[in-house]
Amino acid sequence: MKLLLISIFLFIGLLSFAQNQDFTELDEEQSFGRWDLGLNFGLYLPSNYHAKFYDGTASNVNNVDYVFSNKYWYQDIYNELNAADTVFVLELPGNMRYRPAFQIGIYFRRTFDNLIGLSLQFDYSKLYASDKFTMQVDPDYIATEPDIRIYDIWGIEERINIDILFSRFFKLENPMYMPFFEAGLNITSTKVKEHKIKIENLQYSLVDVYLNGSYVPGMPQNEYEIYQGGIGFGFTAAAGIKLRFNNQVSVDPGIRIYYQNVNLENYDLMKPAFAFFIRLGLADFFGDYE
């Protein structure tokens, strides 16, 4: 939220600056060979392969068995469901998916007179992965319809994409429009913030904060801060068009593809992801405007 508010204020500031500029003259030569600074806004579509980290299966580091194997938590669940016999997990998610996520960031670009540029950008996203799992309560082998109930399972993670890019711009007859292509190295920093299930009014974290210990109510126990995630590497490429309003101000819509490694245990294979973005940029940000 703080990052979003800061970005909004920066966005307003850039717009205020743009309103004071002359939008009628475009100098192609002087528009390049400068440092650009800008803001990125976009929609990030991550690979759902990595969302399987949150599906709660027994082979995952965070799993539903961690909750149900604890006799105290099991008893609480049993009571919450008003069970008369046993309760058990019937089926875990088969289609764990990320929601499309808002992406926001900042970039620095050095653009040379030959229309070739080098840039560094940082984009932040908060991702939500969710699905349902089913439980069978009081299984009655005589009844024709078992009592099957559906509950939520979800994970929340923060992801920062750091891109080191080579850019190439292309001239058109109208100097206001300049298509561009860029490609380079992607570094992905991932941190799991939350991984939980909810059964009626009860919520349980699937992250073992007791380090292979067991929760015992009323007993003093150490809860450890568990870091899940890490750094991954990959590649990225993007294409778009620079809409130049004058020698300093531009808006650059485009589409990006990532082929990235996300450092989630057992799910660290490289997979494609996508982003649609708009950049609001200022050329020669560190120069003197007259």
N, C-alpha and C positions, 0 to 999 in steps of 0.2 A: 504494500500500500504506500509506504514512504517513497519507494522508487517511482511509483506511478505518479504521485503528486509532484515530485521533483521534476519528472519528465514533462508533465503538463505545464508547469511554470516555465521550463526551458522552451517548450514549444510556443507558448504565448510570447516569450521574449524574442524568439526568432521571427515570429510573424510581425511583431512590432517593428523589428529592424527592417524586415522586408518592405513594409509599408512606406518607409522613408527612402527607399531606393528608386532609381530611375529604371523603369521596366521597358523603356523604349529602345535602348541601345545595347547591342550585343557585340562584344569584341572577342572574336574566337581566339585570337592569339593570347590576349591577356587573361582569358578565363582559365588558362592552364598554366602549369609551372608553379603551382601554389599548394598550400596546405588547405584541405577541406575539413570541416568539422560538421557533424550533423547528428540527427536522431533517427533511429529506426523504429517503425511501428509495423506490426505484422501479425499473421496467423500462422502458428507452428503446428504441423501435422506429423507427430512422431510415429515411428514404426510400432505397431501393436505387438510385435515379437517381444519387445522388452517389457510390455505390460504383463506378460506371463509370470514375471517375477512376483507378482502380487496375487496369484490365483490360489495360494494356500495349500498346494499339493505337498505331500509328505516329503518329496525330494527337494523341496525348496528350503532355504535357510529359515524363512518365516513360513510357518505352516499351521493349519488349523489344529492338528494333533497336539501342538504345544498347549493349546487352551483346554481341549477335551481330556487330555491325559492328566491334568491337575484335578485331583479329587474334590477340592474345595470349589473350584470354578464349575466343575461338572455338576456338583450338588446345587449351586446357585442357579445354573441353567435349568436343571431338572425342576426346581421349585418355581422358577419364573414361568415355565411352560405348563405348570399344573399337571405334570406327568404322573401316571400311575404305574408305569413299567419302565422301560428304558427309552433313552433318546440317543440318536446317533446321526452323524452326517451321512446323507444319502448320496449326494452328488456335488462335486466342486465345479467352479466355473469352467466352461469350455470356450468362452469368447471374451476373455478379459481385454478391455480396450481403453485407450486413452481418449479423453475428450480433446477436440481441437483447443489449443491454448493460445492466449494472447502473448505476443512476443514484443519486447521493448528493449532498446539498446542504444549504444552510441558508437560512432565510428570516426576514425581519423584516416585521411587519405592524402597521399602525396601524388599529385597528378603532374606529369611532365609535358613539355611542349609537343612532344610527338604523340600525344593522346594515350600514352601508356601510364598506368598508375599502380602504386603499391598502397595497400590499406590494411588497417588493423581494426577489427570491430568486435564488440561484446554484446551479446543478446541474451536476455534473461527470460525464462518462462517458468511458470508454476503449473505442473502437470497433475491431472487427476485420472487415475485408472479405477474402473469400477465394474462390478458384475454382481450376480446373485449366486448363492449356493442353497441347496435344499437339505432339510432335516426331516427325519421320520420320527414321529412322537407316538409313544404307546403303540407300537406295531401290533395289530390284531390280525393274526393269521386266519381268523375265521371270516372277518369282514372282507367284503369285496373291494372296498376302497380304503387304502392306508391313509393315515393322517400325515400328509406331507406339507411342510411349511417352507416358505421362501424367505431368505434373509440376505442382508447386504454385506458385501466385502469390498474394501477399497484401499487404495494407496495414494499417497500424495508425495510428490518429489519436486525438488527445485533443480533446474537444469540451466547451465550457462554454456552457450556456444561461443567459442573464441575462434575467429577466422583470420588467417593471414593470407591476403589475397593479391593476385596479379590482375589488373584491370586493363581492358582495351576499349577505347571509345571509337565511334565511327561517325564521320561527318556526313550530313545531308545538305541539300540545297538550302533548306530553312535552318539557320543556325540555332533556332529555339529547340529543335529536337535532335538529340544525339543518342542513338542506340549504344548499349554497352554490353560487354561480356566480361565476367570475372570468374576466377577459379583459384583454388589454393588449398591450404592445410586447415583442417578443422580440429579443434581441441574441445572436447566435451567434458564439463565438470558436472557430476551428478551427486545429489544428496537426497536420501530418503528421509522425509519428514514425518511420515505417519503411515501405519499399515494396520488396519483394524477390521473387526467384524462387529455386527450389531445383531443381537438376538432379543427381540421384544425391546425392553428398556435397558438391557445390559450391553455394554461395549467392552471389548477386549482387544488389547494390542497383541499382534502376532510377533512382535519383536521381543526376544528373550533378554530382558533387562537384568535378569538375575544371573546371567552367565552360566547357563546349564543347571542352575539351582531350581528350586521349586517354591512358588508362592505359598506362604502359610499365613492365614489371617491372624492379626494380633501379635505377630512376632516381628521384632526389629530386624529388618533386612536391608542390605545395600542394593540400591537400584543404580545401575551403571548407564552412562550415556553411550549408546551404541551408534557408531558411525557406519552407515551402509551407503555405498556408492564409491565414487572416485573419479579418476581421470581416464578418458578414452581418446583415441585419435582416429582421424578419418580424413575425408576429402569433401570439398564442397564446390559447387559451380552455380552461377546465377546469370540471368539475362534480363534486361529491362531497357528502359528508355529514360534518359535525363531530359526533363522539361525545364529549360533555362529561361527564367524570367528576366534576368540581367546578368552581369558578369559575376555577381556574388551569390544570387539566390536560385535554388533549383529544387524541384520535387522529382524523385526518382522512383517510380513504381517498377516492380519486377517480381520474378519468381525464382526461388532457390531450391536446389536439390542437395541433400546431404547423403553421403555414404559413410556412416559413422559407427564407431564402436562406443557403446554405452556401458560403463563399468558397473553392472549389476550382477551379482554372483550367479553363475550358471547361465546367464543370459547376456554374454558379452560379445556375441558375434556381430560383425558389421552388417547393418541393414540400412535401407534407404529411408529418408524422411524428407519432408517438403515444407516450404514456407512461402507465403505470399507477403510481400512487404512494400512499404512506402518509406522513402527516406526524405527528410527535409534537411537540405544541406546549405552551408555557407562556404563559398570558396574564399581562399586567402583570409581565413579567419584571423590569423596572426599578423596580417599586414595592416596597412593604413588605408582607411576608406576616406575618400575626399568628395 
